[in-house]
Amino acid sequence: MKKFLRNLFSGHIIFITLLLIEASIFLFLQFGMDDLMTKIFGTDETMQNWQGVILLIYLLLRIIGFVVAVIIFFKIINKQEDPEFKIPWIVGMLLLPFFFSIMFIIFGNHGLRKKDRIIIKATRNAYHAHFTLDEATKIDMGHAAGTFCYLNNTTEVGPHVNNKVTYYKTGEEFFPVLLESLKQAKEFIFMEFFIIADGVYWTDVKNTLIEKAKEGVEVRLIYDDMGCSGTIASNTAKYLKTFGIKCYKFHPFRPILSGVYNNRDHRKIVVIDHQMAFTGGMNLADEYGNVIERFGYWKDTMVKIEGSAINNLITIFLQNFDLAAEEVSDYNKYLMYQYPKFEEDGYVMPFGDGPGGIDDALIGEQTYINILNYARYEVFISTPYLIPTYELLDALRNASLRGVKVHLIVPGIPDKKLVYKVAESHFRYLLDAGVNIYRYKPGFNHMKTILADERLAMVGTINFDFRSLVHHFECGTILYRNHCAQDILEDFKQMLEVSEKVPANYKLTGAARHLCSLIKIISTLL
């Protein structure tokens, strides 16, 4: 039932329904009203009286709708956003004001809710003093300092040098390590996922969490309610709370029209004591470890962090936990820990991003752009979806036009065929600039990873699409001069060996090209 309601109130269904209502009203008034009134009321005089009342009601509704549309129109004009977000709304409001007014109320406001901003401000005050970026560090970072300074100024977390990082290039490598690590927990476990799905992995993890809670370990879990719709029991949070686990659904689904449904928690974070933390692109579902097959071989990555950078992930997790629980945690309790010394291995900086940006900035988008601008020689990118903003699309082109070798890997077997066609519609624009595009032939590469000049990398949850770049809560980890860059490079090289290069003369033709052109017009709306 919940999955049915979720689909019923999805953006696509609401979009089509409102469009049909608008068209039906127009056709009814133009062609069908007289016949219907005659059948209902019989006589011409009675019919004309009721027809007049109905027309008056309709006129009043149209006036109210027009006033609302004008207010929304000026709100759109005055929003501090790129034209690519504004133009589809403005054109839609001019053509179908009733339809697009409701659409804007539901989907147009992608920024944080007021109460979310209040909680985030309070949490920032709690952790701000723990993260700084001094001048000596900036000098040591050299050309990469801009990327770290931007993230420090927008998210207020900082880079760390006292760390050990391990790269997992498949779910088969990652999940056994995760389960064994959970079993070693002594103090606390923090977990945050977009999708949790019933299966081998969730059963093992759930049983371990319950056992740890019984032992007195503090266990906190948040999962996205829409992401987990139909994948786990709807009473999972309530069930886990009976064992003392602090479990919350993030932005719980309710069958009402609300813009909050755009703002999903797409993060993947696990923190165990102060000993280790995991983050990357994997959800807690069997296909990520290829226990079951979906869309061929499922390729994704995670990193394990040991050392002081764990504090960043603690902060990012607690911030969303506080949003879900509507409280402010004691950050000092977790951030004052003295980490053991590790051999210095470059800089590590996990960071979080939110709807419209935490500071009204598209942090994930700008971070990708900063890394592309940093590159001088070669860039490798893996993304499951390619519906980027124009700024990000041009950053890819500009990197290639500067002489940087840009290698972009997309799925060979997509999970969303229509979305994949829209991605293909961008190929020609990128190929013309010399970008190398590859299809991952074994299946579906879900990994969201970028590597520049074998030195600067990001592993995270941020897709090259509007959902991730604008609407969702996301996270990523920047690695600079860290040995993991070589592991990531080898992984990319192995992926290219089993990938098919898209021909330089590739282009969409016929109906597919026209359909994708229409979809791209509204890609910023949904």
Secondary structure by P-SEA (a helix, b strand, c coil): caaaaaaaacaaaaaaaaaaaaaaaaaaacccaaaaaaaacccaaaaaaaaaaaaaaaaaaaaaaaaaaaaaaaaaaaccccccccaaaaaaaaccaaaaaaaaaccccccccaaaaaaaaaaaaaccccccccaaaaaaaccaaaaaaaaaaaccccccccbbbbbbccccccaaaaaaaaaacccbbbbbbccccccaaaaaaaaaaaaaaaaccbbbbbbbccccccccccaaaaaaaaacccccccccccccccccccccccbbbbbcccccccccccccccccccccccccccccbbbbbcccaaaaaaaaaaaaaaaaacccccccccccccccccccccbbbbbccccccccccaaaaaaaaaaaaacccbbbbbbccccccaaaaaaaaaaaaaccbbbbbbbcccccaaaaaaaaaaaaaaaaabbbbbbbcccccccccccccccccccccccccccccccccbbbbbbccccaaaaaaaaaaaaaaabbbcccccccccaaaaaaaaaaaacccc
